[in-house]
Amino acid sequence: MPPNEQIPHDKSFHFLVNKIKFEVPIQNLIYSLVRMPTLPENGFVMENIRWK
């Protein structure tokens, strides 16, 4: 897969659910409904990522 090619969402979801363990710290997930693409301002943080 070329480096700039996006992974299909179903494969990403499968990986996150079945292949790794992670923790999600408390974070501000507020996003703008005016700006596109609408994403949390500080991104999404995962900690203590490890293989299952």
N, CA, C and O of each residue as an XYZ file, in Angstrom:
208
protein
N       0.854     -1.180      0.000
C       0.000      0.000      0.000
C       0.898      1.241      0.000
O       1.778      1.345      0.855
N       0.707      2.178     -0.922
C       1.520      3.400     -0.952
C       1.388      4.180      0.358
O       0.341      4.119      1.003
N       2.433      4.914      0.761
C       2.417      5.609      2.049
C       1.288      6.618      2.219
O       0.834      6.842      3.341
N       0.826      7.230      1.137
C      -0.221      8.248      1.259
C      -1.631      7.686      1.044
O      -2.599      8.446      1.064
N      -1.764      6.377      0.839
C      -3.079      5.770      0.633
C      -3.742      5.529      1.988
O      -3.115      5.003      2.907
N      -4.990      5.910      2.106
C      -5.697      5.747      3.369
C      -6.162      4.314      3.558
O      -6.522      3.632      2.599
N      -6.151      3.863      4.819
C      -6.630      2.526      5.161
C      -8.152      2.584      5.249
O      -8.689      3.511      5.855
N      -8.857      1.625      4.664
C     -10.323      1.612      4.774
C     -10.771      1.602      6.238
O     -10.124      0.985      7.083
N     -11.867      2.279      6.532
C     -12.345      2.407      7.905
C     -12.606      1.063      8.575
O     -12.330      0.910      9.764
N     -13.129      0.092      7.842
C     -13.421     -1.199      8.471
C     -12.149     -1.891      8.942
O     -12.163     -2.557      9.977
N     -11.050     -1.749      8.204
C      -9.780     -2.342      8.634
C      -9.209     -1.587      9.825
O      -8.639     -2.201     10.727
N      -9.350     -0.272      9.843
C      -8.877      0.523     10.979
C      -9.636      0.145     12.239
O      -9.037     -0.033     13.300
N     -10.934      0.025     12.128
C     -11.769     -0.324     13.271
C     -11.407     -1.709     13.790
O     -11.278     -1.898     15.000
N     -11.241     -2.673     12.900
C     -10.858     -4.026     13.290
C      -9.531     -4.006     14.054
O      -9.396     -4.675     15.079
N      -8.567     -3.251     13.565
C      -7.259     -3.152     14.221
C      -7.402     -2.567     15.622
O      -6.858     -3.118     16.578
N      -8.129     -1.457     15.755
C      -8.291     -0.806     17.058
C      -9.018     -1.693     18.061
O      -8.693     -1.679     19.248
N      -9.986     -2.454     17.602
C     -10.802     -3.274     18.506
C     -10.144     -4.612     18.816
O     -10.221     -5.084     19.951
N      -9.502     -5.229     17.839
C      -9.040     -6.604     18.002
C      -7.531     -6.798     18.161
O      -7.105     -7.857     18.620
N      -6.725     -5.826     17.802
C      -5.278     -6.050     17.777
C      -4.502     -5.311     18.862
O      -3.426     -5.764     19.252
N      -5.013     -4.192     19.358
C      -4.270     -3.417     20.349
C      -5.157     -3.050     21.538
O      -6.385     -3.048     21.450
N      -4.496     -2.743     22.643
C      -5.160     -2.193     23.820
C      -4.633     -0.778     23.983
O      -3.470     -0.504     23.684
N      -5.481      0.118     24.454
C      -5.043      1.493     24.666
C      -5.962      2.152     25.678
O      -7.064      1.673     25.946
N      -5.492      3.252     26.233
C      -6.289      4.056     27.153
C      -6.514      5.418     26.526
O      -5.662      5.934     25.802
N      -7.667      5.990     26.812
C      -8.001      7.322     26.305
C      -8.111      8.251     27.506
O      -9.056      8.135     28.286
N      -7.150      9.182     27.670
C      -7.212     10.100     28.804
C      -8.344     11.113     28.625
O      -8.885     11.276     27.532
N      -8.680     11.776     29.705
C      -9.670     12.861     29.626
C      -9.118     13.921     28.684
O      -7.965     14.333     28.814
N      -9.930     14.359     27.745
C      -9.488     15.351     26.769
C     -10.665     16.163     26.257
O     -11.823     15.772     26.400
N     -10.348     17.283     25.669
C     -11.354     18.183     25.120
C     -11.643     17.749     23.682
O     -10.794     17.909     22.806
N     -12.822     17.207     23.437
C     -13.186     16.754     22.097
C     -14.172     17.705     21.415
O     -14.914     17.302     20.520
N     -14.173     18.961     21.842
C     -15.038     19.970     21.216
C     -14.557     20.207     19.787
O     -13.353     20.273     19.539
N     -15.481     20.332     18.860
C     -15.124     20.589     17.473
C     -16.053     21.637     16.881
O     -17.166     21.849     17.362
N     -15.576     22.285     15.835
C     -16.317     23.343     15.165
C     -17.284     22.754     14.143
O     -16.934     21.821     13.419
N     -18.484     23.290     14.083
C     -19.430     22.876     13.049
C     -19.354     23.798     11.833
O     -20.101     23.630     10.869
N     -18.442     24.777     11.889
C     -18.281     25.725     10.795
C     -17.101     25.332      9.918
O     -17.162     25.472      8.696
N     -16.032     24.845     10.527
C     -14.805     24.507      9.815
C     -14.895     23.097      9.230
O     -15.489     22.202      9.833
N     -14.305     22.911      8.058
C     -14.262     21.578      7.440
C     -12.820     21.241      7.121
O     -12.127     22.118      6.605
N     -12.312     20.062      7.377
C     -13.048     18.991      8.039
C     -13.206     19.303      9.520
O     -12.352     19.958     10.118
N     -14.277     18.842     10.097
C     -14.540     19.118     11.497
C     -13.904     18.029     12.356
O     -14.371     16.891     12.389
N     -12.846     18.395     13.038
C     -12.088     17.475     13.890
C     -11.848     18.151     15.235
O     -11.847     19.380     15.307
N     -11.646     17.378     16.307
C     -11.302     18.002     17.586
C     -10.050     18.865     17.414
O      -9.114     18.467     16.722
N     -10.031     20.039     18.037
C      -8.920     20.978     17.865
C      -7.575     20.372     18.230
O      -6.575     20.658     17.571
N      -7.528     19.544     19.260
C      -6.262     18.966     19.709
C      -6.077     17.528     19.240
O      -5.208     16.818     19.747
N      -6.887     17.092     18.276
C      -6.776     15.721     17.806
C      -7.395     14.747     18.795
O      -8.228     15.127     19.618
N      -6.983     13.497     18.708
C      -7.486     12.448     19.586
C      -6.273     11.738     20.165
O      -5.434     11.244     19.412
N      -6.164     11.678     21.495
C      -4.982     11.132     22.161
C      -5.275      9.741     22.712
O      -6.298      9.510     23.357
N      -4.350      8.823     22.440
C      -4.404      7.480     23.024
C      -3.095      7.279     23.784
O      -2.037      7.714     23.330
N      -3.170      6.615     24.949
C      -1.980      6.375     25.772
C      -1.840      4.882     26.043
O      -2.776      4.108     25.844
N      -0.653      4.496     26.501
C      -0.367      3.109     26.880
C      -0.816      2.125     25.807
O      -1.516      1.155     26.096
N      -0.417      2.379     24.587
C      -0.792      1.534     23.452
C       0.083      0.280     23.464
O       1.307      0.368     23.558
N      -0.556     -0.882     23.368
C       0.176     -2.141     23.400
C      -0.599     -3.205     22.611
O      -1.804     -3.080     22.394
N       0.117     -4.252     22.187
C      -0.508     -5.363     21.467
C      -1.346     -6.187     22.437
O      -1.006     -6.300     23.615
N      -2.430     -6.756     21.950
C      -3.247     -7.673     22.764
C      -2.564     -9.017     22.828
O      -3.076     -9.940     23.461
